[in-house]
């Protein structure tokens, strides 16, 4: 099975519903997390989904996310 490196975009109304599903998928590896709300910058993506940390910190820096070279 191929694993896709993804950046999850947003943790608002829709993004917060999608994030737990993405984290449960074995074929997705979250490598970046974009947040619009500056108060969420630096928070762990897992914690933003109400889960244990996954080691991916949220950012508002689009160029940094592109540099991660997600699929």
Secondary structure, 3 states (H helix, E strand, C coil): CCCEEEEEECCCHHHHHHHHHHHHCCCEEEEEEECCCHHHCCCEHHHHCCCCCCCCEEECCHHHHHHCCCC
